[in-house]
Amino acid sequence: MNSSLNAARRSRELAEAGDLLMDVLVVGLGATGAGAALDAASRGLSVAAIDAHDLAFGTSRWSSKMIHGGLRYLAKGQVKVAHESAVERGLLLRHTAPHLVRAQPYLLPLTPAVSGGQAATVMTGYRLGDGLRMAARTPRRLLPGPARISAGRALSLAAPLSPNGLRGALLSWDGRLVDDARLVVALARTAASRGARILTRCRALELAGDGARVRDELTGSTFAIRARTVVNATGVWAAQLDPDIRMRPSRGTHLVLRPETLPGLRAGLHVPIPGESNRFALVLPQSDGRVYVGLTDEPVEGPVPDVPQAPEEDVAFLLDVLNSVLGVPLGRQDVAGTYAGLRPLLAAGGRTADLSREHALLTSGSGVVTVVGGKLTTYRRMAEDAVDRVVALGRLGAGGSRTARLPLIGAGAVQEAGAVPDRLRARYGSEAGAVRALMAEDPALAEPLPTGITRAELVWAVRHEGALDVDDLLDRRTRIGLVPEDRAAALPAARAALAY
Ligand SMILES: Cc1cc2nc3c(=O)[nH]c(=O)nc-3n(C[C@H](O)[C@H](O)[C@H](O)COP(=O)(O)OP(=O)(O)OC[C@H]3O[C@@H](n4cnc5c(N)ncnc54)[C@H](O)[C@@H]3O)c2cc1C
């Protein structure tokens, strides 16, 4: 079946949705829900998957975009979770999304603030992380091992570092997504290619084990979707649909810097947080040249907002930590944008939760299966577990998960490789040639917008990636919107793409 998502397909499938009895209804189209839709559809089950807003509207677009090897879990003694994370990283790199996940080098600069003992402890951790890579059978050619490097080499990889007192750096490697929202779009489209009905702008008002009352947010009309089983994958909003669930969200803030702000930064940085022995801020260079700096961890009380805001105290904190390793300190005026996301953490002591891994499955009295917590990295495993649970609950008679070896849209060989710019290849994989063809048809579509995105990519997003309005285009199909000035500059092009 066709993988293209667009307004016409949405209308068609929405019109049919009320008349059908689906095997699985998935609520929420972040990485977890889109992953669950794909897992279920690829087992041959009939699937409807809805989101109140857009694909990747929630936490899944506010991540650090790292595909973790599980080192942080190892540090907490959670060996099983660490291994699972490393395995999932390997699957993404090798089989499912090699076009969207890259190996990224990171440096921990050995400044006077890092003692010899601390450096040795961190290096031991990196070696254990490399052991996890080996245990997960991810070849070293995809993720090189750690090394201690000289100050000269560190400065050649990260020119903005201060050379004063720099003894060298610890070099390590981990996975990085070209864009977290693009992973979700690829998951949703791959699910659609297996027959899943992907319906954005459809809010679940009430859930039960046999379906949901749904409101089409574009028209205001309400209708029912009937299903044999229901997965609640609404992340930090999960408790709004099941009052027995209690969430304890935690805010993580990132700064967004323009490419010219830290010239010569070719590696990411782990920056020790002053006064803490084992916490680091992250400096994360992106494929589009921008650099993100994160990451805070602050408990948040009260109602969960649609779009969390980054408070100024988080911005000041991150700037302070970053400046502790830079040759030329940055000021508030150098911060071109900010974003914040809420970690979907489950409050302990609620209902019986399967907390043996970092994510949890909870089954409500009416049979709704909520899958929550975890990480972007482990979305596939979360999806598999959730679908296993509903298959058993609904006696759906489907086999086991098939997603471990199922390439996502774009994962195949790149056609016309020679003619296609690397930037397009990195974002579209095997579809890059088709995006390029749009520019050949109409050279005006080759015009670049902020971050190098072309008008053709906006048109592609409308035709094939389910973008319905300018917000979808600027804030999720592309990330132009992370810098407000860039967003304003690209707004006319986004409007034009919708009318093209
Ligand atoms: C700051 C930060 C950095 C992170 N960095 C990383 C990282 O580098 N690597 C990593 O692996 N993980 C990272 N994580 C964790 C990861 O981002 C999340 O665990 C993951 O994205 C959660 O995805 P999800 O699909 O469960 O939830 P979400 O992405 O939040 O999706 C939930 C969806 O449900 C929809 N929804 C809500 N209510 C309704 C309703 N009533 N009806 C229909 N739809 C509804 C929302 O619109 C939303 O799209 C980070 C998290 C944060 C906060």
PDBQT file of the ligand as one rigid body, heavy atoms in Angstrom, charges set to zero:
ROOT
HETATM    1  C1  LIG A 601      14.227  17.136  26.985  1.00  0.00    +0.000 C 
HETATM    2  C2  LIG A 601      14.175  15.689  26.625  1.00  0.00    +0.000 A 
HETATM    3  C3  LIG A 601      15.258  15.101  25.961  1.00  0.00    +0.000 A 
HETATM    4  C4  LIG A 601      15.197  13.758  25.605  1.00  0.00    +0.000 A 
HETATM    5  N1  LIG A 601      16.241  13.238  24.910  1.00  0.00    +0.000 NA
HETATM    6  C5  LIG A 601      16.193  11.939  24.520  1.00  0.00    +0.000 A 
HETATM    7  C6  LIG A 601      17.229  11.422  23.735  1.00  0.00    +0.000 A 
HETATM    8  O1  LIG A 601      18.171  12.118  23.356  1.00  0.00    +0.000 OA
HETATM    9  N2  LIG A 601      17.155  10.108  23.380  1.00  0.00    +0.000 N 
HETATM   10  C7  LIG A 601      16.114   9.308  23.757  1.00  0.00    +0.000 A 
HETATM   11  O2  LIG A 601      16.135   8.135  23.422  1.00  0.00    +0.000 OA
HETATM   12  N3  LIG A 601      15.079   9.800  24.485  1.00  0.00    +0.000 NA
HETATM   13  C8  LIG A 601      15.092  11.097  24.863  1.00  0.00    +0.000 A 
HETATM   14  N4  LIG A 601      14.057  11.627  25.586  1.00  0.00    +0.000 N 
HETATM   15  C9  LIG A 601      12.889  10.785  25.894  1.00  0.00    +0.000 C 
HETATM   16  C10 LIG A 601      11.934  10.704  24.701  1.00  0.00    +0.000 C 
HETATM   17  O3  LIG A 601      11.891  11.925  24.011  1.00  0.00    +0.000 OA
HETATM   18  C11 LIG A 601      10.535  10.330  25.131  1.00  0.00    +0.000 C 
HETATM   19  O4  LIG A 601      10.591   9.224  25.986  1.00  0.00    +0.000 OA
HETATM   20  C12 LIG A 601       9.654   9.959  23.945  1.00  0.00    +0.000 C 
HETATM   21  O5  LIG A 601       9.739  10.934  22.932  1.00  0.00    +0.000 OA
HETATM   22  C13 LIG A 601       8.210   9.801  24.370  1.00  0.00    +0.000 C 
HETATM   23  O6  LIG A 601       7.463   9.500  23.224  1.00  0.00    +0.000 OA
HETATM   24  P1  LIG A 601       5.931   9.142  23.323  1.00  0.00    +0.000 P 
HETATM   25  O7  LIG A 601       5.488   8.748  21.961  1.00  0.00    +0.000 OA
HETATM   26  O8  LIG A 601       5.704   8.167  24.420  1.00  0.00    +0.000 OA
HETATM   27  O9  LIG A 601       5.210  10.508  23.775  1.00  0.00    +0.000 OA
HETATM   28  P2  LIG A 601       4.944  11.822  22.908  1.00  0.00    +0.000 P 
HETATM   29  O10 LIG A 601       5.974  12.039  21.883  1.00  0.00    +0.000 OA
HETATM   30  O11 LIG A 601       4.699  12.933  23.868  1.00  0.00    +0.000 OA
HETATM   31  O12 LIG A 601       3.588  11.498  22.126  1.00  0.00    +0.000 OA
HETATM   32  C14 LIG A 601       2.321  11.573  22.731  1.00  0.00    +0.000 C 
HETATM   33  C15 LIG A 601       1.324  12.043  21.682  1.00  0.00    +0.000 C 
HETATM   34  O13 LIG A 601       0.011  11.878  22.195  1.00  0.00    +0.000 OA
HETATM   35  C16 LIG A 601      -0.800  12.904  21.666  1.00  0.00    +0.000 C 
HETATM   36  N5  LIG A 601      -1.996  13.041  22.508  1.00  0.00    +0.000 N 
HETATM   37  C17 LIG A 601      -2.063  13.496  23.777  1.00  0.00    +0.000 A 
HETATM   38  N6  LIG A 601      -3.339  13.442  24.215  1.00  0.00    +0.000 NA
HETATM   39  C18 LIG A 601      -4.087  12.936  23.205  1.00  0.00    +0.000 A 
HETATM   40  C19 LIG A 601      -5.481  12.637  23.041  1.00  0.00    +0.000 A 
HETATM   41  N7  LIG A 601      -6.373  12.859  24.020  1.00  0.00    +0.000 N 
HETATM   42  N8  LIG A 601      -5.907  12.139  21.855  1.00  0.00    +0.000 NA
HETATM   43  C20 LIG A 601      -5.029  11.914  20.838  1.00  0.00    +0.000 A 
HETATM   44  N9  LIG A 601      -3.710  12.186  20.955  1.00  0.00    +0.000 NA
HETATM   45  C21 LIG A 601      -3.239  12.683  22.117  1.00  0.00    +0.000 A 
HETATM   46  C22 LIG A 601       0.119  14.121  21.673  1.00  0.00    +0.000 C 
HETATM   47  O14 LIG A 601      -0.330  15.119  20.750  1.00  0.00    +0.000 OA
HETATM   48  C23 LIG A 601       1.461  13.516  21.304  1.00  0.00    +0.000 C 
HETATM   49  O15 LIG A 601       1.728  13.635  19.920  1.00  0.00    +0.000 OA
HETATM   50  C24 LIG A 601      14.078  12.971  25.947  1.00  0.00    +0.000 A 
HETATM   51  C25 LIG A 601      13.000  13.569  26.631  1.00  0.00    +0.000 A 
HETATM   52  C26 LIG A 601      13.044  14.911  26.951  1.00  0.00    +0.000 A 
HETATM   53  C27 LIG A 601      11.875  15.539  27.642  1.00  0.00    +0.000 C 
ENDROOT
TORSDOF 0
